[in-house]
């Protein structure tokens, strides 16, 4: 059977500027996509932009441009940040693309033909920034419970989706598939929400025109979530599937999202799919939010952390490492420049960089930069080399659990054990005794082979650093395949190895 893997970010709203939260979600997906490729999977990795809705229409009007001109302009911001962050997405979907419009229209027709979409009137409190209707009881002192801004009473004709009809089916699915919503705390939250009772959902608007028209009734535009969520299948060529991508990759292995949009992905989306008789995604993983120096990110506080600036200041791999090392994926995290600098100096410069520069410098000094043959292993060598297969097996599970910080911890334990191995075997002392030449050769071989494996293991997180390390070790820097390359002994004796320049220069904290 073909090994395939399909992972997606949410589609980001074009009325927004790319910030650290967007980067975090996209980066997590990228790391998993790269790991799966290294393990021999064919990967579909989707990201994109959500370009319809009232907010875009209003903002475009204020700027004196069309909604599409606004979208075309903002999309470039997202695409250039992803390029800079070294994101390896295989597709970028825009909800203004023809392929997407066709899929949404077909999805609407299919569910309507089944009797699960009907025309009625909607009257409730509407929050324009969140594009969400709220009942009187859900409001907090008359304001939106999500963003705290004022809401207005709206009554309009609307198409409704019979979401209430799928309540029991959804509860059954969540109960029978414990991994469907993760982490577990989020799963419990959704279960209790669904058990309280699902209402039918308004899925069209007549008060603005920037969107996909409802089939046979263009007075209505299809509402943001019915439109936006369909991107996960429209990108695969649904419904006609000319290239066979839908058949190959759906259902998705994981939708990775921020916790603020969990309800739409774990309630609305599955019920839309049930109504259309389509398979449900295997997993929806909701991660936490980032605060900045202890405060919520907001434009008014001017503390929105912008990825371009971070990359220009600290380098792309340092940012990729920090975001996934600092906080358990799924919990909230706090960004601060001092913790970032401390991670760069201790983990990247001292631990990883130092191990490589020490080892390659000694190899140059004692063996002219040519990797010696390993001789008979002592107990200390066996204990050191035995750590690697165990760690590699553990990493596979940590990736499956999206426990990125634990995966990095596992890799860093190997790096620490390499530094400890140098201290315990003391190559400088062995080098003073000619009768210990073979022993010295064994120690040097083990040290450099360990770093070949470490380079492959850090590659999903820090692709540029891995490439540099592999090239220093005389390997092909572009080949980060793990299948068939992850067992001990892959670095042939006789390989010429260069002395490493520091991978991460230390940063003086000002």
PLY file of the C-alpha trace (Angstrom):
ply
format ascii 1.0
element vertex 510
property float x
property float y
property float z
element edge 509
property int vertex1
property int vertex2
end_header
0.00 0.00 0.00
1.24 3.53 -0.83
2.31 5.52 2.20
0.51 8.86 2.01
0.10 11.69 4.50
-2.13 14.76 4.23
-1.73 17.67 6.66
-3.25 21.16 6.59
-3.03 24.51 8.31
-6.21 26.59 8.55
-6.59 29.08 5.71
-5.55 32.47 7.03
-7.82 35.46 6.74
-6.55 38.13 4.32
-7.75 40.94 6.55
-4.83 40.07 8.83
-1.05 40.51 8.87
1.00 37.29 9.26
2.10 37.04 12.92
3.80 34.56 15.22
0.54 32.60 15.74
0.17 31.95 12.00
3.87 31.04 11.81
3.52 28.58 14.72
0.69 26.57 13.13
2.34 26.51 9.72
5.70 25.55 11.17
4.26 22.62 13.14
2.68 21.28 9.94
5.94 21.79 8.06
7.96 19.82 10.62
5.52 16.90 10.47
5.41 17.03 6.65
9.22 16.96 6.45
9.44 14.09 8.93
6.90 12.01 7.00
8.77 12.64 3.73
12.00 11.52 5.38
10.15 8.34 6.37
9.17 7.63 2.77
5.62 9.01 2.71
4.13 10.89 -0.21
2.99 14.09 1.49
0.29 16.60 0.65
0.79 19.71 2.79
-1.80 22.45 2.33
-1.94 26.04 3.47
-3.73 29.05 1.98
-5.95 32.08 2.46
-9.58 32.77 3.25
-10.56 35.74 1.07
-14.34 36.20 1.22
-16.70 37.88 3.69
-17.95 41.18 4.95
-14.71 42.26 6.63
-12.74 42.01 3.38
-15.48 43.81 1.45
-15.56 46.66 4.01
-11.76 46.98 4.25
-11.39 47.02 0.46
-14.03 49.72 0.13
-12.22 51.84 2.75
-8.96 51.43 0.76
-10.63 52.32 -2.54
-9.87 48.92 -4.08
-11.85 45.83 -5.04
-11.96 42.91 -2.57
-9.89 40.83 -5.01
-7.23 43.54 -5.30
-6.99 43.61 -1.50
-6.72 39.81 -1.39
-4.06 39.68 -4.16
-1.99 42.21 -2.24
-2.22 40.51 1.16
-1.75 36.96 -0.13
1.80 37.90 -1.18
2.60 38.74 2.46
1.68 35.25 3.59
3.45 33.56 0.68
6.69 35.49 1.21
6.73 34.79 4.97
6.27 31.07 4.34
9.12 31.12 1.84
11.36 32.90 4.34
10.38 30.48 7.12
11.36 27.59 4.82
7.84 26.10 4.68
7.59 23.12 2.31
3.86 23.24 1.50
2.86 21.36 -1.65
-0.17 23.56 -2.40
-1.56 27.00 -1.55
-5.34 27.31 -1.83
-7.17 30.62 -2.21
-10.93 30.72 -1.73
-11.18 33.04 -4.75
-9.82 30.31 -7.07
-12.16 28.65 -9.54
-11.36 25.13 -8.26
-12.52 26.17 -4.80
-15.72 27.87 -5.98
-16.71 24.72 -7.91
-16.19 22.50 -4.86
-18.22 24.78 -2.55
-21.08 25.02 -5.06
-21.12 21.23 -5.51
-21.02 20.64 -1.75
-23.96 23.04 -1.27
-26.00 21.38 -4.07
-25.32 17.90 -2.76
-26.44 18.70 0.81
-29.43 20.73 -0.41
-30.58 17.82 -2.62
-30.55 15.64 0.49
-32.95 18.07 2.22
-30.34 19.26 4.73
-30.23 22.87 3.49
-33.43 24.96 3.61
-34.43 28.62 3.29
-35.60 30.50 6.39
-35.08 33.74 8.32
-32.30 34.46 10.75
-32.53 36.89 13.62
-29.80 37.18 16.20
-26.91 39.26 17.46
-24.11 39.47 14.89
-20.44 40.24 15.48
-18.89 41.51 12.23
-15.19 41.08 13.24
-15.80 37.42 14.24
-18.40 36.86 11.50
-20.48 34.97 14.06
-24.10 35.09 15.21
-24.79 34.84 18.95
-27.97 34.28 20.92
-29.05 36.80 23.56
-27.92 34.45 26.36
-24.44 33.98 24.86
-23.65 37.72 24.86
-21.54 39.21 27.66
-23.14 42.54 28.63
-24.35 42.92 25.06
-20.90 42.31 23.57
-19.40 39.39 21.62
-18.23 36.63 24.03
-15.18 35.95 21.80
-13.73 39.40 21.09
-15.64 41.68 23.48
-16.73 44.08 20.73
-20.29 45.37 20.21
-22.80 43.21 18.31
-25.84 44.31 16.30
-29.27 42.74 15.94
-29.73 41.36 12.43
-32.68 39.78 10.71
-32.27 38.46 7.21
-33.35 35.67 4.91
-30.85 32.85 5.13
-30.15 29.32 4.04
-29.84 26.97 7.00
-27.92 23.73 7.34
-29.65 21.04 9.45
-26.74 20.67 11.86
-29.09 19.52 14.65
-29.81 16.34 12.64
-26.17 15.20 13.02
-25.77 15.75 16.77
-25.99 12.08 17.81
-23.87 10.90 14.89
-21.15 13.42 15.81
-21.16 12.43 19.51
-20.87 8.76 18.51
-17.96 9.54 16.18
-16.06 11.51 18.84
-16.63 8.79 21.44
-15.58 5.98 19.10
-12.47 7.82 17.84
-10.55 9.08 20.88
-7.81 10.61 18.67
-10.22 12.59 16.50
-9.96 15.77 18.61
-6.69 16.53 20.37
-5.47 17.38 22.93
-7.85 15.53 25.25
-8.95 18.68 27.10
-10.26 20.09 23.80
-12.08 16.85 23.06
-13.98 17.09 26.35
-14.82 20.72 25.67
-16.36 19.87 22.26
-18.26 16.87 23.61
-19.93 18.96 26.28
-20.76 21.68 23.71
-22.40 19.15 21.35
-24.29 17.43 24.18
-25.88 20.78 25.11
-27.65 20.57 21.74
-26.79 21.65 18.21
-28.92 24.26 16.47
-29.32 24.52 12.72
-26.68 26.78 11.23
-27.17 29.84 9.05
-24.89 29.36 6.02
-25.70 32.31 3.75
-25.91 36.11 3.82
-27.78 38.71 1.77
-26.32 41.84 3.41
-23.07 41.80 1.38
-21.98 40.35 -1.95
-18.30 39.35 -1.60
-18.49 35.57 -1.59
-19.56 32.52 -3.58
-23.18 32.87 -4.74
-25.65 30.20 -3.60
-26.58 27.95 -6.54
-29.81 29.06 -8.28
-30.18 32.05 -5.91
-27.41 34.63 -6.31
-29.11 37.05 -3.91
-27.36 34.90 -1.25
-23.63 34.42 -0.77
-22.47 31.27 0.96
-21.38 32.05 4.53
-17.72 32.09 5.53
-17.38 28.72 7.31
-19.30 26.63 4.74
-17.08 28.26 2.13
-13.76 28.26 4.05
-13.78 24.71 5.45
-14.37 23.19 2.02
-10.81 24.25 1.09
-9.47 20.99 2.54
-11.15 19.01 -0.25
-11.29 21.67 -3.00
-7.46 21.72 -2.98
-7.48 17.98 -3.74
-9.63 18.49 -6.82
-12.99 17.52 -5.30
-15.56 16.82 -6.76
-14.28 15.68 -10.18
-10.82 14.58 -8.90
-9.18 14.74 -12.35
-5.68 14.14 -10.92
-6.75 11.49 -8.40
-5.51 13.56 -5.43
-8.79 13.39 -3.52
-8.86 9.60 -3.83
-5.21 9.39 -2.81
-5.14 11.80 0.17
-8.63 12.18 1.65
-9.47 11.80 4.54
-6.81 14.17 5.90
-4.44 12.76 8.51
-4.45 16.03 10.47
-5.99 19.48 10.44
-3.75 21.62 12.67
-5.47 24.77 13.98
-5.49 27.35 16.79
-7.88 26.60 19.65
-10.06 29.63 18.78
-11.39 27.90 15.64
-11.80 24.42 17.11
-15.62 24.46 17.15
-15.77 25.15 13.41
-13.39 22.26 12.69
-14.72 19.77 15.21
-18.47 20.48 14.93
-19.37 22.34 11.71
-16.90 20.63 9.36
-17.63 17.02 10.42
-21.40 17.59 10.18
-21.03 19.17 6.69
-19.06 16.09 5.65
-21.59 13.68 7.19
-24.39 15.44 5.28
-22.40 15.12 2.03
-21.62 11.41 2.76
-17.87 12.10 2.80
-15.27 10.62 5.17
-14.20 12.69 8.20
-10.60 13.81 8.79
-8.65 11.47 11.08
-7.51 14.17 13.50
-8.12 17.81 14.43
-5.34 19.14 16.66
-5.91 22.51 18.38
-2.79 24.22 19.72
-2.62 27.05 22.25
-2.08 30.79 21.91
1.07 32.85 22.28
1.26 35.81 24.59
4.14 38.30 24.32
6.12 39.05 27.47
3.04 37.93 29.45
0.50 40.03 27.50
-2.08 39.03 24.90
-0.98 40.02 21.39
-2.97 42.97 20.07
-2.53 45.68 17.47
-3.45 48.37 20.01
-0.66 47.25 22.39
1.71 47.17 19.39
3.14 43.89 20.61
2.26 41.70 17.62
5.40 39.65 16.95
6.15 39.74 13.26
7.95 36.68 11.81
9.99 38.61 9.18
11.60 40.74 11.87
12.41 37.70 14.03
14.00 35.82 11.12
16.07 38.89 10.10
17.28 39.33 13.68
17.94 35.76 14.80
17.99 33.53 11.70
15.31 31.18 10.41
16.41 27.93 12.10
16.75 29.56 15.52
13.12 30.75 15.25
11.91 27.36 13.97
13.68 25.66 16.90
12.50 28.06 19.57
8.80 28.09 18.67
8.50 24.32 18.88
10.92 23.75 21.76
9.67 26.33 24.22
6.08 25.14 24.82
4.29 21.76 24.75
2.21 21.82 21.55
-1.40 22.22 22.63
-0.73 24.55 25.58
-0.44 28.34 25.60
3.03 29.84 25.44
4.75 33.13 26.14
7.20 34.73 23.73
10.08 36.75 25.08
13.32 37.84 23.44
15.33 36.88 26.53
14.15 33.24 26.45
14.82 33.12 22.71
18.38 34.41 23.16
18.97 32.02 26.03
17.81 29.03 23.89
20.06 30.13 21.01
23.10 30.47 23.28
22.64 27.36 25.40
20.93 24.79 23.14
22.11 25.83 19.69
25.51 27.48 20.17
26.79 25.59 23.25
25.26 22.12 22.84
24.78 21.48 19.14
27.33 23.86 17.62
30.02 23.09 20.17
29.73 19.32 19.70
30.31 19.66 15.97
33.18 22.15 16.18
34.98 20.19 18.94
34.66 16.88 17.09
35.72 18.14 13.66
38.62 20.14 15.15
39.95 16.99 16.91
39.53 14.90 13.76
41.56 17.50 11.83
44.26 17.53 14.51
44.58 13.76 15.09
43.64 12.22 11.71
44.14 15.02 9.16
40.35 15.36 8.75
39.91 11.79 7.43
37.44 9.58 9.30
39.21 6.52 10.79
37.86 2.97 10.96
36.13 2.11 14.25
37.92 -0.59 16.24
36.60 -2.84 19.00
33.88 -1.20 21.06
34.30 -0.73 24.81
31.36 -0.71 27.21
31.24 3.11 27.12
30.97 3.03 23.30
28.18 0.45 23.30
26.22 2.42 25.87
26.63 5.58 23.76
25.68 4.04 20.39
22.72 2.10 21.91
21.01 5.40 22.73
20.36 6.15 19.06
17.97 3.35 17.98
15.99 3.82 21.21
15.70 7.58 20.62
14.68 7.07 16.97
11.88 4.71 18.00
10.69 7.16 20.65
10.77 10.06 18.18
8.37 8.26 15.87
5.80 8.13 18.67
6.43 11.76 19.67
5.83 12.92 16.10
2.58 10.93 15.96
1.47 12.67 19.17
2.57 16.09 17.82
4.74 16.36 20.94
7.30 18.55 19.19
8.97 19.89 22.33
9.44 16.31 23.59
10.93 15.28 20.23
13.45 18.11 20.48
14.19 17.12 24.07
14.90 13.54 22.89
17.30 14.83 20.19
19.00 17.16 22.69
19.58 14.25 25.07
21.59 12.63 22.26
23.55 15.87 21.75
24.29 16.09 25.50
25.38 12.46 25.55
27.80 13.29 22.67
29.36 16.12 24.67
29.53 13.84 27.72
31.14 11.06 25.62
33.94 13.48 24.66
34.56 14.35 28.33
34.53 10.70 29.43
36.72 9.29 26.63
39.13 12.29 26.67
40.45 12.02 23.08
43.20 14.58 23.88
44.67 12.17 26.43
44.43 9.17 24.04
46.20 11.23 21.33
49.30 11.53 23.54
49.81 7.74 23.55
50.66 6.05 20.21
49.49 2.66 21.50
45.96 4.17 21.86
45.68 5.16 18.17
43.05 2.52 17.38
41.06 3.43 20.50
41.23 7.12 19.51
39.97 6.15 16.03
36.95 4.36 17.54
36.04 7.37 19.67
36.36 9.77 16.74
34.31 7.51 14.46
31.52 7.23 17.03
31.44 10.98 17.60
31.10 11.87 13.93
28.66 9.10 13.05
26.50 10.24 16.00
26.39 13.69 14.45
25.36 12.35 11.05
22.32 10.82 12.77
21.71 13.97 14.84
21.75 16.05 11.61
19.08 13.78 10.06
16.97 13.99 13.22
17.10 17.81 13.46
16.39 18.21 9.71
12.56 18.53 9.99
12.99 21.30 12.57
16.09 23.03 11.19
16.54 22.13 7.51
19.33 24.64 6.75
21.35 23.61 9.81
20.98 19.91 8.96
22.18 20.57 5.40
25.26 22.43 6.70
26.05 19.65 9.20
25.73 16.90 6.62
27.97 18.74 4.15
30.62 19.26 6.83
30.41 15.49 7.50
31.02 14.72 3.81
27.42 13.67 3.10
24.83 14.96 0.63
23.24 17.86 2.53
20.03 17.63 0.52
19.41 13.97 1.33
17.66 13.84 4.70
15.98 10.46 4.15
15.62 8.52 7.40
14.35 5.20 6.03
17.47 3.12 5.38
19.79 5.86 6.69
18.88 5.83 10.37
20.91 2.84 11.56
24.37 3.11 13.04
27.38 2.94 10.73
26.23 4.94 7.72
29.30 7.20 7.59
32.07 5.30 5.74
35.62 5.31 7.13
37.89 7.35 4.85
35.33 10.18 4.48
36.99 13.59 4.40
35.44 15.87 6.99
35.93 19.63 7.20
36.51 21.63 10.36
33.16 23.20 11.27
32.65 26.93 11.64
30.27 27.77 14.54
26.71 26.82 13.45
25.12 29.42 15.73
27.21 32.37 16.88
26.41 33.36 20.46
24.14 36.42 20.84
25.10 39.08 23.33
21.93 40.11 25.16
21.54 43.88 25.15
0 1
1 2
2 3
3 4
4 5
5 6
6 7
7 8
8 9
9 10
10 11
11 12
12 13
13 14
14 15
15 16
16 17
17 18
18 19
19 20
20 21
21 22
22 23
23 24
24 25
25 26
26 27
27 28
28 29
29 30
30 31
31 32
32 33
33 34
34 35
35 36
36 37
37 38
38 39
39 40
40 41
41 42
42 43
43 44
44 45
45 46
46 47
47 48
48 49
49 50
50 51
51 52
52 53
53 54
54 55
55 56
56 57
57 58
58 59
59 60
60 61
61 62
62 63
63 64
64 65
65 66
66 67
67 68
68 69
69 70
70 71
71 72
72 73
73 74
74 75
75 76
76 77
77 78
78 79
79 80
80 81
81 82
82 83
83 84
84 85
85 86
86 87
87 88
88 89
89 90
90 91
91 92
92 93
93 94
94 95
95 96
96 97
97 98
98 99
99 100
100 101
101 102
102 103
103 104
104 105
105 106
106 107
107 108
108 109
109 110
110 111
111 112
112 113
113 114
114 115
115 116
116 117
117 118
118 119
119 120
120 121
121 122
122 123
123 124
124 125
125 126
126 127
127 128
128 129
129 130
130 131
131 132
132 133
133 134
134 135
135 136
136 137
137 138
138 139
139 140
140 141
141 142
142 143
143 144
144 145
145 146
146 147
147 148
148 149
149 150
150 151
151 152
152 153
153 154
154 155
155 156
156 157
157 158
158 159
159 160
160 161
161 162
162 163
163 164
164 165
165 166
166 167
167 168
168 169
169 170
170 171
171 172
172 173
173 174
174 175
175 176
176 177
177 178
178 179
179 180
180 181
181 182
182 183
183 184
184 185
185 186
186 187
187 188
188 189
189 190
190 191
191 192
192 193
193 194
194 195
195 196
196 197
197 198
198 199
199 200
200 201
201 202
202 203
203 204
204 205
205 206
206 207
207 208
208 209
209 210
210 211
211 212
212 213
213 214
214 215
215 216
216 217
217 218
218 219
219 220
220 221
221 222
222 223
223 224
224 225
225 226
226 227
227 228
228 229
229 230
230 231
231 232
232 233
233 234
234 235
235 236
236 237
237 238
238 239
239 240
240 241
241 242
242 243
243 244
244 245
245 246
246 247
247 248
248 249
249 250
250 251
251 252
252 253
253 254
254 255
255 256
256 257
257 258
258 259
259 260
260 261
261 262
262 263
263 264
264 265
265 266
266 267
267 268
268 269
269 270
270 271
271 272
272 273
273 274
274 275
275 276
276 277
277 278
278 279
279 280
280 281
281 282
282 283
283 284
284 285
285 286
286 287
287 288
288 289
289 290
290 291
291 292
292 293
293 294
294 295
295 296
296 297
297 298
298 299
299 300
300 301
301 302
302 303
303 304
304 305
305 306
306 307
307 308
308 309
309 310
310 311
311 312
312 313
313 314
314 315
315 316
316 317
317 318
318 319
319 320
320 321
321 322
322 323
323 324
324 325
325 326
326 327
327 328
328 329
329 330
330 331
331 332
332 333
333 334
334 335
335 336
336 337
337 338
338 339
339 340
340 341
341 342
342 343
343 344
344 345
345 346
346 347
347 348
348 349
349 350
350 351
351 352
352 353
353 354
354 355
355 356
356 357
357 358
358 359
359 360
360 361
361 362
362 363
363 364
364 365
365 366
366 367
367 368
368 369
369 370
370 371
371 372
372 373
373 374
374 375
375 376
376 377
377 378
378 379
379 380
380 381
381 382
382 383
383 384
384 385
385 386
386 387
387 388
388 389
389 390
390 391
391 392
392 393
393 394
394 395
395 396
396 397
397 398
398 399
399 400
400 401
401 402
402 403
403 404
404 405
405 406
406 407
407 408
408 409
409 410
410 411
411 412
412 413
413 414
414 415
415 416
416 417
417 418
418 419
419 420
420 421
421 422
422 423
423 424
424 425
425 426
426 427
427 428
428 429
429 430
430 431
431 432
432 433
433 434
434 435
435 436
436 437
437 438
438 439
439 440
440 441
441 442
442 443
443 444
444 445
445 446
446 447
447 448
448 449
449 450
450 451
451 452
452 453
453 454
454 455
455 456
456 457
457 458
458 459
459 460
460 461
461 462
462 463
463 464
464 465
465 466
466 467
467 468
468 469
469 470
470 471
471 472
472 473
473 474
474 475
475 476
476 477
477 478
478 479
479 480
480 481
481 482
482 483
483 484
484 485
485 486
486 487
487 488
488 489
489 490
490 491
491 492
492 493
493 494
494 495
495 496
496 497
497 498
498 499
499 500
500 501
501 502
502 503
503 504
504 505
505 506
506 507
507 508
508 509
